[in-house]
């Protein structure tokens, strides 16, 4: 029985790697050819900029197509077994779908770990470099504190805006603090040229205070602001939540999103990142009981099409649920885990039916 599990794991893993590599190389090559002129302009000559940019794109592309590659790898392996009527022989040995799913759990864990590492470590590492290149979809993005993009933060009812920060996020420039009352009405506006974090308190220099009442503004050389707010550290302020590591996402969650985005956006993506570990196992749990219904070669085409339909509907459902979690329509954990739970229930029902029939 262990031999069957090993052979199935080997077949699926081989096809998964080949499909992922093929899709990734094709997409990266197409992107490089499309933007080759811009890539060469940013290089020092020769073909090295093209190779460098292709390597930077590879983790992002692989992360995008990881789930579909897993699904196709499983389906191709099962279709091949079904076409040669070897699935019938496997079921004849007395192996149940549940047992096969658990036999393939180590494989699912390995692929899930690969998926998580690429999305959590590979993508965040290359994204700032891709933004620096500023080609294609990254052309409109700006990274780092010196990009000129406003930094927004929040402390209680107060809102703060700064135009820049140093690498350690202990010095801010061109600060505006909007002091608001409990009802949200503006009480006063504080402008400062610079702000320095000293003993967890912000020391403002060259301060002008505008009051809500129509009175003359106050000009003060220095002012200490005790609001508990801090901008995101260098490198963590740039990019979208989908391009951050779980450590960065946790940092934003603990600091209420720094006013850049609502905290539930980062919570949704944190849960989404965790779900990547188990998505390959879900694909296996869906496809194995499905294969029981298509044992012989004549049903191989239907097995592939039904499995592919399940995978694509899962991706659509996942995108919708994730968007609902980002906009706050549903709790963050629900937006990230709802598709997994629903399709896990479908896989359970299919497995129960397969066990009953067999």
Secondary structure, DSSP 8 states (H G I E B T S, - for coil): -HHHHHHHHHHHHHHHHHHHHHHHHHHHHHHHHHTHHHHHHTSSSSSHHHHHHHHHHHHHHHHHHHHHHHHHHHHHHHHHHHHTTHHHHHHHTT--HHHHHHHTHHHHHHHHHHHHHIIIIIHHHHHHHHHHHT-GGGTT---SGGG---EEEEETTEEEEESEE-TTS-EEEEEEEEEE-TTS-EEEEEEEEEEEEETTEEEEEEEEEEESSS---EEEEEEEE--------TTTSSS-GGGS-HHHHHHHHHTGGGGTS-HHHHHHHHHHHHHHHHHHHHHHHHHHHHHHT--SGGGHHHHHHHHHHHHHHHHHHHHHHHHHHHHTSS-HHHHHHHHHHHHHHHHHHHHHHHHHH-
